[in-house]
Amino acid sequence: QKLTTYKTVFLFLLAQLQNQPSLSEFASYFRKAKWLQQILGFSSVSDSTLNRRLQCIPLPLLQELYNDLVEALFQLQSKQKCFPEIGALTVVDSTQLSLTAHGGRWAFAQKGQYKAKLHLSLHVYNEQNVHPGRAVFSTVCVADHDPQVLDPLLKPDPKVRTYVMDRGYPAYAQFCKWDKAGIPFVVRLKAGNRLAVKHLRPLPPEGGILEDAEVEVPCPDGEPRLMRRVTYSYLGRDGHTHTVVVLTNRWDLEAQAIAHIYKLRWRIETFFKTFKHRMNGAHLYTNQVEGVTHQVLLSLIAYTFMELVRVIGAPGQTIQRVFLLFRLYADADPCAFREALEGKKTRTSKGRRKKPKLGRPRKYPLVPKPKRILIVLK
């Protein structure tokens, strides 16, 4: 039977959702998956055939499929509650994908390194609902603040969606352009920035806010624009205090809310971790530019589809849980997968409970002592 384009897309979406490490292993899995053979109408496929078909998938077809899924999520998320006061956010960042030297010379970065880059806008509605949006694929030499990257990612939104970015976007000319276009943003600045302070706003008594100032941002084509610079500190996991300086054009929020907006930027780091480790984004099936581009877009399609399943069928579940259940129930009855998604509890008791210890609480933390354990295995 002929491996058509739509069957190829179906196979690679399944490979991404099952986190198949290579095409050879996926071809071996296909030979034993009778349920999959019945759906597609053939009993075997080689890894070389999959490699060739991956590069021949029409890119407009994948783009249309991805756009339709994102639009469907937009329609569903419009009914969800966003963060109070700050509203919905769009976090913009990029991640690098490593390739091998064999066939990947188009992605040369430096001696011994061949890398591509995925630029992404991640829509964050609340603590639970997050999904990817516009995306740009490039070689690693393309800067994050390149206009050909930012123009597709940042567009004025009638719902006043705030864009959040890291220090990789430090161009004052772009800040002025976004402010004139009505694009609300929160961007981190380098600590040594030299913006002229026009007015210092009163600081709240709590929240770690060190500065809330109105500053002048120089524009290359006119008068400087007045924006807001907020400086705050936080205690990191390493036990040290870190200082963050952000620039924004949102005047309607308190300084603590501005700091909270930038703290939510970590959601895109979590997404990239899921994309690479659960969606197979770090294991590329090919080194050809067409194949890598198609696989990255297929990974985004698979993630967006699973997020759509979660929002419709199990809004209380995490996306990681949905991925796990799909892999477990891929060859099972759809009703079983739905019941697992709903997560109906089968336990009727609370189980064993730990009894509280009597007496005064411990004054000093318990220091463990080394124990000698030796077991002869043979």
C-alpha positions, 0 to 999 in steps of 0.5 A: 500500500502507498504511504500517502502524505496524510498517513505519513503525518499520522505516523510521525504525530504518533511517533512524537506522542510516543517519544520514539527515539529513532525511526528504526525503533519506530519501524520495529514498533510498527511491525508488531503493532497490529492495531496500527497496521489495520488503520493504515492498511500495510504491515511494515515500513522501513526507516529509510522510507519514513526518512524520505517521506518526512522531508517530502511533507508539504510545509503549508499542510503542516502550517495550516494544521497547526494554525487550526489547532491554535485557533481552536485553543484560542476559542476555548481559552477565551471562555477561561478565567485569566490571571486577575489584574494582569490578564493573559500573557504571551511569553517570547523566547527561543531554544536551541536544537543540536544536530550532528555534523553528518548532513547538518552543515547548514546549521553550522554554529562553530567548530564541532557544533551544529545547531538550529533554533526555535523561536516561540510565543507561548500563551499563558492564561492562568496557572493551568492553561498554557499552549504554544502560538506563533513559531519561527524556525531558524539557524542558530546565527539568527538573533532573537531580536532580529526583526524578521523573527519578532515581527511574526511573533509580536502583533497587536492584540485587541485583548491587550495581551502582554508580551514577556521577554528576557534579556535577549531582546535589548533594542530600545528602538524596538521598545519604542516601536512596540509602544507606538503600536500599542503592544504592552510588554515586560522586558528584562534589562541589563543591570547596567542600563543608562536610562534617564530617570524622570520621576520616582514612584512611591514604593510598596512596603512589601514585595521586594520592590527596589525601584519604580521609576519613570524613565526616558527611552531614546528613540532613533526617529524622534523624541524619547518615549516615557516608560516604566522601569521596575527593579525587584529582588528575590531569593534564589534556590542557591540561597543568594539574593538576585536583582531583576530590572524590567522595562514595561509600558503598563501603567495600570498595574502595581509594581508587584504585579509587574514583578509577578508578570516577569516571574511567569516567564519561567512557564516557557522554560517548562514548555521547552523542557516538555518539548525536548524530553516528552515530545522528542524535540531533542532527538531529531530523526534527520539532519536535513533542513526540510526534515528538521523543520517538519519534525519541529512543526509536527512536535508543536502540532502534537503538543497542541493537539494533546492540550486541546484534548486536555482542555476539552476532556480533562481540564483538571489534569496536567499536560504531562499526565495526558501524555502519559495516559495517551502512551498507555492507552494508544492501542486501547478502547477510546472509552478506556482512555476517556475514563483514565482522563477523567481520573475517577477515584476507586479508593473508598477509604483515606488509607493509612494516616501517619500519627503525629508525634507527641512532645515538643517540636525539634529545636534543631534540624535532624542531622543524618548519620552514616550507616554501614550496610553491606549485602553480599549478592553472590 
